[in-house]
Amino acid sequence: MFAYEHAGISPDLVTLAKGLADGFPVSAVVGAAHLMDAPEPGGLGGTYAGNPIACAAALAVLDIFEHEHILERAEALGAVLRDGLNDLANTYSQIGDVRGLGAMVGCELVKDRTAREPAVDLTSAIIDEARNRGLLVIRCGIYRNVIRMLPPLTTTESDARRAIRLLGEAIGHAVAVVAA
């Protein structure tokens, strides 16, 4: 369920929020028993903790994750996106890296794969062209040269492949414009 589980680490504390209750304001802290048991009663709280309706929503979200196999769905959707981005990387040398876990994947745009210099202007041009074609993606990374895809988990594999096709068209167009 958590990215850290793929990294082979065991954190002392994990904070959760945002999608935990499907839009209801709630957050959570999960941690090792010796840490979670340390505060006295009433000693651990927060702005978005304890609302009964939000807590019920969070429990419902966790039930849905289990019964509708959401984690498996995220892995399958992510595999389609990663495979598609890797295919684009075989076509465009400006894609320096493809990475991600689950359905959150990204491709890093570079001027040169060897030097790995960030291609910030190209990234902007690709995002603009993708939007013109009906595909919304965002940039991230410390140099703002990574295009991140994080589709809703209800996205079909057909729609994911269409998104990759549109992104490929946008990359082709932007590469030609920036090179001109």
N, C-alpha and C positions, 0 to 999 in steps of 0.2 A: 504494500500500500504506500510506503514512503520511499523516496529516493535514497535515503541513507541505507536502507536495507540492501540495495544493489551495490553499495560501496563497501560492505563488510565492516561497518562501524556500528557501535552501540552508544548512542548519545545518552547523557544523563537526563536531559530534558528535551522535549519537543513541544513547540507551540503550534496550535492549529486555529484556523479561523476561515474567513471567506466562505467557501462552498460547504463548509461543515454542516450548515443547516439550510442549504439551498436558498440563501437570501435573508434568512432571519438573523438578527444580530446575536451571534454567539461566538465564543472562543473557548479554547481548552488548553490545558497544560497536561502533558502526559510525561511520566518520568519514572525513574527507579523508585521503588517503594521507600527506601530510606530517606529519599528527598521529599517525596510526596507526603509522607507521614510526619515530617519534621515540624511544619507549622502547627501552632495551637488552633483549636476550633475558631473559625472566623478570621484567621490570620492570612488566608490566601483568598483573594477575590479580584474582581476587575469590572470594568465598565460593562462588558458583554458576557458576564458569567451569571448563571443561575436563573435566568428567565424561564419559567416553566414551559411556555409555548415554544420558545427557541430550542429548549432541551428536547422536547418531543419531536420537533422537526429534525434535529440532529440525529436522534435515534431512528427516525424514519429513513433518513438518508443512508445511514449505515445498513439498515435492512435492505434497502434497494440495492446498495453495492453488493450485498451478499446474494440476494435472490435473482438479480438480473445480470449477475456476472460482469459487473462494470470494470473490474480490474482486467479481466481477460479481454473485454471489449477495447479498453485503452491500449493494451499490448498489440492487438490485431490491427487497430487503426494506425498506431505508431509504426508498425512494420510496413504497412502500405506507404506511408509518408516517407519513411527512411529509404525504402527501396527506390521510390520515385526520385527522391533527392539525390541518391547515389547514382542513379541513371543520368540525371542532369549533370552531375559532377563529371561523369565520363564524357559529356559533350562540351561542357564549359569549364575551361581551366581557371576561371575566376572563382569557382566554388572550391575553397581551400579545405573545408571540413564539413562533414555532416554528423550531427550528434543529437542525442536526446534519449529520454526514457519515457516509456508509455506513449501517450498521444502528444506530448510536448516535444517537438523536434525543431531543429534549426539548421541552417546552412550559413557558413561564414564566407563572406565575399572578400577576396583578396586581389591585389593587383598582380601578384606573382606567387605561385604556390611555394616556390623555394624560399623567397625572402619573407613571405607571409605578411606583406605590408597591407594593412586594412584598406579596402576599396569603399570608402565612405560615400563618395559621390555616386558610384555605381549602385550601391545599396539604395540610396534615395531614389535614383532613377527607376530601379526595378520596382520598388514599392509603389511609386507613382503610376507606373505602367500597369502593374498588377491591379491597382484600384480602377484604372480606366477600363480594364477587362472584366471587372466585377469581383475581383478577389481581394479581400482585406487581410493583410498581414502586417506585422509590426517589426520594428527593428529593436535589437537589444545588444547586449555585450558592452564591454567597457569602451570600445571604439565605435559603437553604434553601427557595426557592419555585419551583424548577424540577423538574418531574417528568421523570425520565429513563427511557427505554426502551432496553434493550440486549439483545434476544432472542438466543438461540442461533442460529447461522447455518443450523441445520437446521429452523428454524421455517418452516412453510408460509405462503404468502401468505394463505390462508384463515384460519389461526390469527392472523396479524397483523391482519387485518380484524376478527376476533372480539375481539381485545385492544382495538382502537380503539372498538368498540361498547361493551364493558364499561367502558372509561375514560369514554366519553361518558355512560353511565348514572350512573357514580360522580360525575362533575362535576355533572350535573343534580341529583342528590340532594343533594350537598354545598352547591351554590349555594343551593338552597331552604332547607336547614337553617341555614346561616350567615346568610342574609338574614332568617330568622324571628326 
